[in-house]
Amino acid sequence: NVTTLTPCLTWRIDVQVLAKLSHSHPELVDQLLLVVKKRLLHNLTQTSHLFQNIKEPDSLLNAFETCIIKPGEEVFKQGAPPPGIFVILHGEAEVWTDAPQGGTRIRMAVLSEGDAFGEMSLLSGDPTSASVWMLQGGVLLHLPPQAYYAVRTTVPEFQTELAELMFVRRGELQDIASPIVRAQDFEELDDAWILEVTKK
């Protein structure tokens, strides 16, 4: 929603007119995309916990690449080498992991704009512990491992934020797993009451 705080004057371009203008003036589309990207990045620094304590977030953001994810596209597979850090600029991502008993997958989390993922495998060096999908597509910021190794010396507080995020994430996973582990000491219990399960 957009609400005016003071009297103002706005210009409105119809989408059909904009489409025609883009053919004769392709630089117009480039400028609009730049405006959208700047706004998304500004919103990210205001909403993402990963960037709120960074003294100069712009220098860090410049190290990230922008990725357009198509609807239904898998960002990375479970068991893949550490792919780096991803931050959601636009859209939602679902985190899925293989169930221990096999034959099913468990949805662990739904992430939205400003959320980050990929930090656990990057900091530990282990393969990814889950798969991440964007069913509706979206826009991600991606910091590959080599870029992270370069930027962590110039922005040391970023590594601190990632370590804190990993600590919180591991606590959340433990909270999910603990009721199942305790229940197995007493009786066989269907875990569908706490985890969403879908057939592969």
N, CA, C and O of each residue as an XYZ file, in Angstrom:
800
protein
N       0.837     -1.188      0.000
C       0.000      0.000      0.000
C       0.878      1.246      0.000
O       1.943      1.271      0.617
N       0.419      2.273     -0.697
C       1.133      3.551     -0.731
C       0.169      4.626     -0.253
O      -0.920      4.782     -0.807
N       0.571      5.368      0.778
C      -0.254      6.435      1.342
C       0.548      7.727      1.355
O       1.697      7.741      1.797
N      -0.053      8.820      0.871
C       0.639     10.103      0.879
C       0.598     10.710      2.277
O      -0.438     10.692      2.942
N       1.721     11.240      2.711
C       1.800     11.890      4.017
C       1.557     13.387      3.912
O       1.109     14.018      4.869
N       1.854     13.952      2.747
C       1.625     15.375      2.492
C       1.027     15.516      1.097
O       1.068     14.558      0.325
N       0.476     16.671      0.747
C       0.003     16.862     -0.640
C       1.151     16.642     -1.616
O       2.269     17.099     -1.377
N       0.876     15.939     -2.719
C       1.948     15.640     -3.665
C       1.377     15.497     -5.071
O       0.167     15.384     -5.269
N       2.280     15.505     -6.029
C       1.925     15.334     -7.436
C       2.618     14.076     -7.944
O       3.827     13.924     -7.771
N       1.865     13.172     -8.569
C       2.446     11.944     -9.097
C       2.105     11.807    -10.576
O       1.086     12.316    -11.043
N       2.976     11.109    -11.305
C       2.726     10.775    -12.702
C       2.445      9.282    -12.791
O       3.107      8.479    -12.133
N       1.476      8.920    -13.594
C       1.109      7.512    -13.763
C       1.203      7.144    -15.234
O       0.646      7.834    -16.088
N       1.913      6.046    -15.534
C       2.038      5.547    -16.894
C       1.315      4.212    -16.986
O       1.597      3.290    -16.221
N       0.392      4.113    -17.915
C      -0.339      2.870    -18.111
C       0.617      1.775    -18.561
O       1.586      2.047    -19.270
N       0.348      0.539    -18.153
C       1.270     -0.564    -18.443
C       1.397     -0.808    -19.946
O       2.473     -1.175    -20.418
N       0.315     -0.611    -20.705
C       0.398     -0.796    -22.157
C       1.277      0.277    -22.793
O       2.056     -0.006    -23.703
N       1.145      1.510    -22.307
C       1.977      2.599    -22.819
C       3.449      2.343    -22.482
O       4.338      2.582    -23.299
N       3.683      1.858    -21.273
C       5.046      1.557    -20.852
C       5.656      0.463    -21.722
O       6.836      0.522    -22.069
N       4.843     -0.539    -22.074
C       5.336     -1.622    -22.928
C       5.740     -1.096    -24.301
O       6.750     -1.527    -24.858
N       4.952     -0.159    -24.852
C       5.288      0.426    -26.151
C       6.558      1.267    -26.055
O       7.423      1.206    -26.929
N       6.660      2.047    -24.991
C       7.840      2.893    -24.818
C       9.117      2.063    -24.670
O      10.195      2.484    -25.090
N       8.982      0.879    -24.067
C      10.166      0.053    -23.842
C      10.781     -0.441    -25.147
O      11.981     -0.707    -25.208
N       9.959     -0.564    -26.192
C      10.487     -0.995    -27.489
C      11.268      0.123    -28.166
O      12.323     -0.118    -28.753
N      10.754      1.341    -28.084
C      11.442      2.464    -28.735
C      12.527      3.076    -27.858
O      13.448      3.718    -28.364
N      12.422      2.879    -26.538
C      13.414      3.429    -25.599
C      13.805      2.337    -24.591
O      13.373      2.393    -23.440
N      14.607      1.351    -24.998
C      14.960      0.251    -24.089
C      15.707      0.714    -22.843
O      15.694      0.032    -21.819
N      16.359      1.872    -22.931
C      17.067      2.379    -21.749
C      16.100      2.730    -20.626
O      16.498      2.777    -19.462
N      14.833      2.976    -20.959
C      13.828      3.265    -19.940
C      13.632      2.062    -19.028
O      13.513      2.219    -17.813
N      13.598      0.865    -19.603
C      13.438     -0.353    -18.816
C      14.638     -0.532    -17.884
O      14.480     -0.907    -16.722
N      15.828     -0.263    -18.398
C      17.035     -0.395    -17.564
C      16.975      0.534    -16.362
O      17.349      0.151    -15.253
N      16.506      1.748    -16.583
C      16.411      2.716    -15.484
C      15.361      2.299    -14.473
O      15.563      2.453    -13.268
N      14.236      1.769    -14.951
C      13.195      1.316    -14.032
C      13.679      0.127    -13.203
O      13.406      0.051    -12.005
N      14.393     -0.795    -13.839
C      14.943     -1.935    -13.103
C      15.938     -1.470    -12.057
O      16.008     -2.039    -10.967
N      16.710     -0.435    -12.380
C      17.669      0.095    -11.423
C      16.954      0.706    -10.217
O      17.380      0.525     -9.077
N      15.855      1.436    -10.481
C      15.069      2.020     -9.397
C      14.499      0.922     -8.492
O      14.555      1.024     -7.266
N      13.949     -0.130     -9.114
C      13.372     -1.228     -8.346
C      14.442     -1.907     -7.502
O      14.215     -2.203     -6.329
N      15.613     -2.154     -8.099
C      16.691     -2.823     -7.367
C      17.141     -1.987     -6.175
O      17.350     -2.519     -5.085
N      17.293     -0.672     -6.379
C      17.708      0.201     -5.280
C      16.687      0.185     -4.149
O      17.051      0.183     -2.973
N      15.412      0.175     -4.512
C      14.369      0.175     -3.488
C      14.364     -1.147     -2.724
O      14.219     -1.160     -1.501
N      14.520     -2.247     -3.439
C      14.565     -3.552     -2.774
C      15.768     -3.645     -1.832
O      15.656     -4.175     -0.726
N      16.914     -3.129     -2.274
C      18.108     -3.161     -1.429
C      17.931     -2.278     -0.202
O      18.362     -2.637      0.894
N      17.297     -1.123     -0.387
C      17.042     -0.245      0.759
C      16.120     -0.934      1.758
O      16.363     -0.898      2.964
N      15.054     -1.567      1.246
C      14.141     -2.285      2.133
C      14.864     -3.411      2.869
O      14.585     -3.691      4.035
N      15.796     -4.049      2.165
C      16.533     -5.155      2.766
C      17.359     -4.691      3.952
O      17.392     -5.365      4.981
N      18.025     -3.555      3.826
C      18.843     -3.060      4.936
C      17.986     -2.660      6.129
O      18.481     -2.598      7.254
N      16.697     -2.386      5.893
C      15.811     -1.994      6.982
C      15.128     -3.191      7.641
O      14.720     -3.108      8.799
N      15.000     -4.303      6.912
C      14.204     -5.419      7.418
C      15.022     -6.656      7.767
O      14.603     -7.444      8.615
N      16.171     -6.846      7.137
C      16.953     -8.061      7.367
C      17.879     -7.882      8.565
O      18.657     -6.930      8.624
N      17.787     -8.809      9.521
C      18.661     -8.764     10.699
C      20.125     -8.930     10.304
O      21.021     -8.520     11.043
N      20.364     -9.523      9.153
C      21.731     -9.791      8.713
C      22.497     -8.507      8.409
O      23.725     -8.485      8.494
N      21.778     -7.429      8.054
C      22.448     -6.201      7.637
C      22.261     -5.032      8.606
O      22.908     -3.997      8.452
N      21.394     -5.183      9.593
C      21.056     -4.042     10.438
C      22.219     -3.563     11.297
O      22.274     -2.386     11.652
N      23.153     -4.455     11.638
C      24.282     -4.055     12.474
C      25.565     -3.847     11.676
O      26.640     -3.682     12.253
N      25.449     -3.854     10.344
C      26.606     -3.605      9.491
C      26.782     -2.097      9.338
O      25.837     -1.392      8.983
N      27.987     -1.602      9.606
C      28.223     -0.160      9.584
C      28.062      0.423      8.187
O      27.468      1.490      8.032
N      28.577     -0.252      7.176
C      28.475      0.224      5.798
C      27.858     -0.888      4.941
O      28.579     -1.596      4.236
N      26.531     -1.046      4.996
C      25.890     -2.152      4.270
C      26.046     -2.071      2.760
O      26.055     -3.099      2.083
N      26.171     -0.852      2.219
C      26.266     -0.718      0.762
C      27.507     -1.418      0.225
O      27.445     -2.067     -0.819
N      28.633     -1.295      0.923
C      29.853     -1.943      0.458
C      29.717     -3.457      0.493
O      30.281     -4.151     -0.353
N      28.975     -3.972      1.462
C      28.741     -5.412      1.542
C      27.783     -5.866      0.449
O      28.009     -6.894     -0.189
N      26.718     -5.108      0.232
C      25.724     -5.472     -0.773
C      26.326     -5.513     -2.165
O      25.888     -6.298     -3.005
N      27.323     -4.680     -2.421
C      27.959     -4.661     -3.739
C      28.666     -5.970     -4.063
O      28.920     -6.263     -5.231
N      28.986     -6.762     -3.036
C      29.659     -8.043     -3.260
C      28.672     -9.137     -3.663
O      29.084    -10.195     -4.139
N      27.369     -8.893     -3.476
C      26.350     -9.880     -3.806
C      25.975     -9.799     -5.293
O      26.046     -8.736     -5.911
N      25.581    -10.930     -5.840
C      25.018    -11.000     -7.178
C      23.500    -11.102     -7.078
O      22.974    -11.659     -6.114
N      22.797    -10.565     -8.072
C      21.340    -10.674     -8.115
C      20.950    -11.870     -8.972
O      21.428    -12.019    -10.097
N      20.078    -12.723     -8.434
C      19.635    -13.931     -9.144
C      18.118    -13.893     -9.316
O      17.383    -13.670     -8.354
N      17.662    -14.109    -10.529
C      16.229    -14.238    -10.798
C      15.881    -15.722    -10.782
O      16.431    -16.499    -11.563
N      14.974    -16.116     -9.899
C      14.574    -17.515     -9.766
C      13.203    -17.705    -10.425
O      12.251    -16.989    -10.114
N      13.118    -18.671    -11.329
C      11.867    -18.946    -12.018
C      10.916    -19.728    -11.101
O      11.371    -20.419    -10.191
N       9.600    -19.625    -11.333
C       8.644    -20.380    -10.510
C       8.949    -21.876    -10.511
O       9.167    -22.474    -11.565
N       8.963    -22.470     -9.325
C       9.223    -23.885     -9.188
C      10.686    -24.272     -9.247
O      11.010    -25.459     -9.193
N      11.576    -23.301     -9.357
C      13.001    -23.609     -9.496
C      13.628    -23.942     -8.141
O      13.324    -23.315     -7.127
N      14.503    -24.935     -8.150
C      15.244    -25.313     -6.953
C      16.502    -24.450     -6.864
O      17.286    -24.388     -7.811
N      16.689    -23.785     -5.723
C      17.859    -22.926     -5.546
C      19.105    -23.784     -5.371
O      20.116    -23.544     -6.032
N      19.048    -24.776     -4.494
C      20.109    -25.780     -4.401
C      19.554    -27.056     -3.778
O      18.524    -27.044     -3.105
N      20.268    -28.167     -4.024
C      19.838    -29.481     -3.558
C      20.462    -29.809     -2.204
O      21.519    -29.285     -1.852
N      19.804    -30.668     -1.461
C      20.381    -31.203     -0.240
C      21.604    -32.054     -0.593
O      21.564    -32.854     -1.528
N      22.683    -31.876      0.159
C      23.904    -32.625     -0.096
C      24.859    -31.957     -1.060
O      25.914    -32.510     -1.370
N      24.501    -30.758     -1.545
C      25.382    -30.038     -2.473
C      26.531    -29.381     -1.709
O      26.397    -29.120     -0.513
N      27.662    -29.108     -2.376
C      28.738    -28.362     -1.716
C      28.231    -26.982     -1.290
O      27.276    -26.471     -1.874
N      28.860    -26.374     -0.278
C      28.390    -25.070      0.199
C      28.237    -24.073     -0.947
O      29.229    -23.742     -1.597
N      27.007    -23.577     -1.218
C      26.784    -22.682     -2.357
C      26.987    -21.205     -2.035
O      27.003    -20.370     -2.940
N      27.142    -20.877     -0.750
C      27.256    -19.474     -0.357
C      26.028    -18.997      0.390
O      25.194    -19.797      0.815
N      25.926    -17.692      0.543
C      24.821    -17.076      1.273
C      23.790    -16.542      0.279
O      24.140    -15.934     -0.732
N      22.522    -16.779      0.581
C      21.417    -16.241     -0.204
C      20.545    -15.376      0.709
O      20.296    -15.733      1.860
N      20.086    -14.246      0.189
C      19.159    -13.374      0.904
C      17.983    -13.097     -0.020
O      18.178    -12.746     -1.184
N      16.767    -13.250      0.484
C      15.572    -13.083     -0.345
C      15.251    -11.602     -0.493
O      14.963    -10.912      0.485
N      15.307    -11.129     -1.725
C      14.884     -9.759     -2.033
C      13.385     -9.702     -2.283
O      12.707     -8.772     -1.846
N      12.876    -10.700     -2.987
C      11.445    -10.714     -3.312
C      10.991    -12.158     -3.449
O      11.637    -12.956     -4.128
N       9.870    -12.499     -2.798
C       9.309    -13.836     -2.904
C       9.453    -14.630     -1.617
O       9.850    -14.104     -0.577
N       9.118    -15.911     -1.717
C       9.207    -16.838     -0.591
C       9.992    -18.080     -0.999
O       9.945    -18.513     -2.151
N      10.706    -18.640     -0.042
C      11.471    -19.863     -0.274
C      11.051    -20.914      0.743
O      10.796    -20.599      1.906
N      10.981    -22.157      0.299
C      10.642    -23.273      1.184
C      11.877    -24.150      1.379
O      12.590    -24.464      0.426
N      12.114    -24.537      2.635
C      13.266    -25.363      2.992
C      12.770    -26.771      3.274
O      11.938    -26.978      4.158
N      13.286    -27.747      2.514
C      12.863    -29.138      2.648
C      14.074    -30.019      2.940
O      15.171    -29.761      2.445
N      13.870    -31.056      3.742
C      14.928    -32.018      4.018
C      14.374    -33.433      3.937
O      13.187    -33.656      4.176
N      15.230    -34.382      3.603
C      14.803    -35.783      3.530
C      14.543    -36.319      4.927
O      15.333    -36.087      5.842
N      13.443    -37.034      5.094
C      13.120    -37.647      6.382
C      14.088    -38.787      6.665
O      14.535    -39.458      5.735
N      14.421    -39.019      7.940
C      15.374    -40.085      8.286
C      14.942    -41.463      7.803
O      15.788    -42.278      7.435
N      13.624    -41.739      7.800
C      13.157    -43.060      7.424
C      13.114    -43.244      5.919
O      12.896    -44.360      5.447
N      13.313    -42.186      5.153
C      13.318    -42.287      3.705
C      11.917    -42.293      3.127
O      10.944    -42.568      3.830
N      11.822    -41.988      1.847
C      10.535    -42.014      1.161
C       9.720    -40.745      1.288
O       8.742    -40.580      0.558
N      10.077    -39.855      2.169
C       9.331    -38.619      2.352
C      10.298    -37.448      2.478
O      11.494    -37.622      2.715
N       9.748    -36.261      2.312
C      10.499    -35.040      2.570
C       9.754    -34.226      3.622
O       8.528    -34.288      3.708
N      10.485    -33.474      4.411
C       9.903    -32.685      5.491
C      10.138    -31.214      5.199
O      11.263    -30.798      4.921
N       9.077    -30.435      5.262
C       9.243    -28.986      5.095
C       9.641    -28.390      6.435
O       8.881    -28.442      7.401
N      10.836    -27.825      6.482
C      11.391    -27.323      7.720
C      11.031    -25.863      7.975
O      10.864    -25.462      9.127
N      10.909    -25.055      6.906
C      10.666    -23.629      7.110
C      10.181    -22.996      5.818
O      10.417    -23.510      4.724
N       9.498    -21.868      5.968
C       9.137    -20.996      4.849
C       9.793    -19.641      5.122
O       9.529    -19.012      6.147
N      10.637    -19.206      4.212
C      11.392    -17.971      4.387
C      10.819    -16.883      3.485
O      10.365    -17.161      2.375
N      10.843    -15.645      3.969
C      10.289    -14.536      3.205
C      11.347    -13.447      3.019
O      12.519    -13.635      3.347
N      10.911    -12.315      2.490
C      11.827    -11.248      2.124
C      12.652    -10.772      3.327
O      12.113    -10.492      4.398
N      13.958    -10.687      3.123
C      14.874    -10.299      4.183
C      15.536    -11.474      4.865
O      16.563    -11.305      5.521
N      14.964    -12.679      4.723
C      15.552    -13.868      5.333
C      16.758    -14.343      4.530
O      16.826    -14.159      3.315
N      17.710    -14.959      5.233
C      18.917    -15.490      4.614
C      18.971    -17.002      4.808
O      18.384    -17.536      5.749
N      19.676    -17.684      3.916
C      19.892    -19.118      4.069
C      21.199    -19.495      3.367
O      21.711    -18.756      2.527
N      21.718    -20.661      3.737
C      22.985    -21.133      3.190
C      24.164    -20.917      4.113
O      25.277    -21.349      3.815
N      23.923    -20.234      5.257
C      25.033    -19.882      6.155
C      25.608    -21.093      6.875
O      26.802    -21.124      7.173
N      24.763    -22.108      7.162
C      25.242    -23.244      7.947
C      26.306    -24.042      7.187
O      27.345    -24.387      7.748
N      26.045    -24.330      5.917
C      27.026    -25.095      5.146
C      28.256    -24.251      4.838
O      29.368    -24.777      4.786
N      28.074    -22.958      4.634
C      29.214    -22.097      4.319
C      30.178    -22.011      5.495
O      31.388    -22.141      5.308
N      29.664    -21.793      6.701
C      30.526    -21.626      7.864
C      31.112    -22.952      8.340
O      32.230    -22.988      8.855
N      30.365    -24.039      8.169
C      30.857    -25.336      8.636
C      31.693    -26.060      7.588
O      32.521    -26.909      7.919
N      31.468    -25.717      6.316
C      32.145    -26.425      5.241
C      31.486    -27.739      4.869
O      31.977    -28.449      3.991
N      30.380    -28.074      5.523
C      29.664    -29.316      5.248
C      28.718    -29.150      4.060
O      28.355    -28.025      3.717
N      28.313    -30.255      3.427
C      27.294    -30.167      2.367
C      25.988    -29.599      2.928
O      25.752    -29.643      4.136
N      25.163    -29.080      2.063
C      23.892    -28.504      2.485
C      23.018    -29.568      3.131
O      22.960    -30.701      2.653
N      22.340    -29.209      4.213
C      21.520    -30.152      4.971
C      20.064    -30.162      4.527
O      19.254    -30.907      5.078
N      19.721    -29.332      3.525
C      18.341    -29.253      3.048
C      18.335    -28.734      1.614
O      19.337    -28.215      1.121
N      17.196    -28.884      0.962
C      16.965    -28.297     -0.363
C      16.124    -27.043     -0.191
O      15.319    -26.953      0.736
N      16.307    -26.075     -1.080
C      15.540    -24.833     -1.024
C      14.890    -24.597     -2.383
O      15.544    -24.646     -3.425
N      13.580    -24.338     -2.342
C      12.791    -24.097     -3.551
C      12.090    -22.749     -3.449
O      11.791    -22.270     -2.356
N      11.833    -22.145     -4.607
C      10.976    -20.955     -4.675
C       9.836    -21.299     -5.623
O       9.973    -21.176     -6.841
N       8.711    -21.731     -5.060
C       7.609    -22.245     -5.862
C       6.986    -21.166     -6.746
O       6.508    -21.458     -7.842
N       6.990    -19.927     -6.272
C       6.412    -18.827     -7.044
C       7.480    -18.007     -7.746
O       7.174    -17.001     -8.387
N       8.724    -18.428     -7.629
C       9.807    -17.639     -8.198
C      10.131    -16.445     -7.311
O       9.460    -16.208     -6.307
N      11.158    -15.698     -7.685
C      11.522    -14.533     -6.889
C      12.879    -13.991     -7.271
O      13.444    -14.348     -8.305
N      13.394    -13.117     -6.416
C      14.694    -12.476     -6.639
C      15.551    -12.698     -5.398
O      15.111    -12.439     -4.278
N      16.771    -13.177     -5.601
C      17.700    -13.440     -4.513
C      18.970    -12.623     -4.675
O      19.375    -12.287     -5.788
N      19.588    -12.312     -3.547
C      20.970    -11.864     -3.542
C      21.831    -13.074     -3.201
O      21.507    -13.842     -2.295
N      22.926    -13.236     -3.930
C      23.788    -14.409     -3.731
C      25.222    -13.963     -3.524
O      25.775    -13.204     -4.320
N      25.816    -14.448     -2.436
C      27.230    -14.210     -2.152
C      27.946    -15.550     -2.234
O      27.878    -16.331     -1.285
N      28.641    -15.846     -3.353
C      29.343    -17.131     -3.490
C      30.442    -17.270     -2.440
O      30.888    -16.272     -1.875
N      30.880    -18.503     -2.176
C      31.897    -18.719     -1.144
C      33.153    -17.880     -1.326
O      33.635    -17.284     -0.363
N      33.696    -17.820     -2.542
C      34.933    -17.059     -2.754
C      34.729    -15.578     -2.460
O      35.612    -14.928     -1.900
N      33.578    -15.044     -2.834
C      33.286    -13.638     -2.545
C      33.151    -13.425     -1.039
O      33.562    -12.388     -0.517
N      32.573    -14.408     -0.338
C      32.453    -14.300      1.116
C      33.824    -14.279      1.778
O      34.064    -13.472      2.675
N      34.731    -15.164      1.341
C      36.064    -15.202      1.931
C      36.797    -13.876      1.733
O      37.598    -13.477      2.578
N      36.526    -13.196      0.621
C      37.167    -11.909      0.364
C      36.567    -10.797      1.209
O      37.288     -9.922      1.688
N      35.230    -10.826      1.399
C      34.566     -9.719      2.070
C      34.628     -9.816      3.593
O      34.471     -8.807      4.280
N      34.853    -11.011      4.127
C      34.827    -11.158      5.584
C      36.000    -10.452      6.261
O      35.934    -10.148      7.452
N      37.064    -10.190      5.520
C      38.191     -9.450      6.107
C      37.922     -7.957      6.135
O      38.412     -7.254      7.020
N      37.147     -7.463      5.174
C      36.839     -6.035      5.126
C      35.590     -5.675      5.925
O      35.435     -4.534      6.361
N      34.704     -6.646      6.115
C      33.483     -6.430      6.913
C      33.406     -7.539      7.956
O      32.577     -8.440      7.829
N      34.257     -7.492      8.990
C      34.312     -8.595      9.958
C      33.016     -8.796     10.732
O      32.730     -9.909     11.173
N      32.224     -7.730     10.906
C      30.980     -7.882     11.656
C      29.970     -8.753     10.906
O      29.036     -9.284     11.506
N      30.163     -8.897      9.580
C      29.257     -9.736      8.801
C      29.398    -11.196      9.215
O      28.398    -11.906      9.315
N      30.623    -11.654      9.457
C      30.831    -13.027      9.906
C      30.206    -13.250     11.274
O      29.681    -14.329     11.548
N      30.258    -12.240     12.132
C      29.623    -12.346     13.449
C      28.117    -12.518     13.310
O      27.514    -13.342     13.997
N      27.509    -11.733     12.414
C      26.066    -11.841     12.187
C      25.709    -13.217     11.638
O      24.694    -13.794     12.030
N      26.530    -13.750     10.736
C      26.265    -15.081     10.179
C      26.369    -16.158     11.252
O      25.556    -17.082     11.293
N      27.370    -16.036     12.118
C      27.536    -17.020     13.192
C      26.345    -16.994     14.139
O      25.895    -18.047     14.592
N      25.828    -15.808     14.445
C      24.653    -15.704     15.306
C      23.428    -16.299     14.629
O      22.614    -16.964     15.268
N      23.304    -16.051     13.321
C      22.185    -16.622     12.574
C      22.255    -18.139     12.581
O      21.233    -18.804     12.753
N      23.449    -18.699     12.395
C      23.606    -20.150     12.413
C      23.258    -20.717     13.786
O      22.646    -21.781     13.881
N      23.643    -20.017     14.842
C      23.322    -20.467     16.205
C      21.810    -20.515     16.423
O      21.285    -21.480     16.980
N      21.116    -19.465     15.978
C      19.660    -19.421     16.101
C      19.022    -20.522     15.261
O      18.098    -21.195     15.718
N      19.508    -20.709     14.039
C      18.943    -21.702     13.136
C      19.093    -23.110     13.698
O      18.171    -23.920     13.598
N      20.242    -23.404     14.286
C      20.448    -24.726     14.885
C      19.525    -24.942     16.075
O      19.041    -26.052     16.296
N      19.279    -23.878     16.846
C      18.342    -23.982     17.961
C      16.935    -24.273     17.488
O      16.214    -25.055     18.107
N      16.538    -23.639     16.379
C      15.207    -23.887     15.827
C      15.069    -25.333     15.351
O      14.038    -25.969     15.566
N      16.121    -25.847     14.702
C      16.082    -27.235     14.239
C      16.015    -28.201     15.410
O      15.330    -29.222     15.336
N      16.725    -27.885     16.496
C      16.697    -28.732     17.686
C      15.306    -28.740     18.310
O      14.840    -29.778     18.781
N      14.646    -27.590     18.313
C      13.290    -27.512     18.854
C      12.325    -28.383     18.063
O      11.397    -28.965     18.625
N      12.552    -28.470     16.751
C      11.685    -29.299     15.916
C      11.944    -30.778     16.158
O      11.013    -31.579     16.233
N      13.231    -31.135     16.281
C      13.592    -32.549     16.369
C      13.373    -33.142     17.753
O      13.076    -34.331     17.862
N      13.510    -32.357     18.808
C      13.468    -32.890     20.173
C      12.185    -33.631     20.508
O      12.273    -34.717     21.079
N      10.984    -33.117     20.190
C       9.766    -33.872     20.538
C       9.719    -35.249     19.891
O       9.191    -36.194     20.477
N      10.267    -35.367     18.689
C      10.250    -36.659     18.000
C      11.199    -37.629     18.688
O      10.863    -38.795     18.896
N      12.393    -37.142     19.043
C      13.376    -37.994     19.705
C      12.844    -38.486     21.039
O      12.990    -39.665     21.361
N      12.226    -37.601     21.828
C      11.682    -37.993     23.131
C      10.552    -38.996     22.972
O      10.436    -39.933     23.762
N       9.714    -38.807     21.952
C       8.575    -39.699     21.750
C       9.024    -41.101     21.390
O       8.354    -42.073     21.737
N      10.166    -41.223     20.688
C      10.621    -42.543     20.288
C      11.087    -43.381     21.480
O      11.198    -44.601     21.362
N      11.362    -42.750     22.626
C      11.751    -43.498     23.815
C      10.573    -44.243     24.428
O      10.759    -45.172     25.213
N       9.353    -43.830     24.067
C       8.177    -44.426     24.696
C       7.344    -45.249     23.733
O       6.918    -46.354     24.071
N       7.105    -44.729     22.539
C       6.267    -45.441     21.600
C       6.530    -44.928     20.200
O       7.105    -43.858     20.002
N       6.099    -45.708     19.247
C       6.197    -45.292     17.849
C       5.150    -44.214     17.614
O       3.961    -44.431     17.850
N       5.603    -43.030     17.141
C       4.690    -41.896     17.014
C       4.812    -41.309     15.623
O       5.914    -41.038     15.146
N       3.678    -41.113     14.977
C       3.654    -40.483     13.667
C       4.068    -39.021     13.824
O       3.496    -38.302     14.644
N       5.065    -38.571     13.039
C       5.555    -37.199     13.206
C       4.766    -36.186     12.392
O       5.154    -35.020     12.319
N       3.661    -36.612     11.774
C       2.896    -35.679     10.948
C       2.261    -34.568     11.763
O       1.901    -33.525     11.215
N       2.117    -34.779     13.077
C       1.490    -33.743     13.922
C       2.369    -32.509     14.062
O       1.867    -31.433     14.389
N       3.688    -32.642     13.819
C       4.545    -31.482     13.985
C       5.248    -31.064     12.708
O       5.678    -29.917     12.584
N       5.370    -31.980     11.760
C       6.086    -31.661     10.532
C       5.180    -31.899      9.341
O       4.405    -32.855      9.324
N       5.274    -31.039      8.355
C       4.523    -31.225      7.139
C       5.307    -32.160      6.238
O       6.468    -31.902      5.921
N       4.672    -33.243      5.828
C       5.366    -34.271      5.060
C       4.690    -34.441      3.714
O       3.462    -34.430      3.621
N       5.480    -34.595      2.686
C       4.925    -34.842      1.350
C       5.691    -35.979      0.707
O       6.889    -36.133      0.943
N       5.037    -36.751     -0.075
C       5.695    -37.838     -0.780
C       6.630    -37.289     -1.832
O       6.299    -36.306     -2.495
N       7.789    -37.898     -2.002
C       8.732    -37.491     -3.064
C       8.114    -37.724     -4.427
O       8.745    -37.446     -5.446
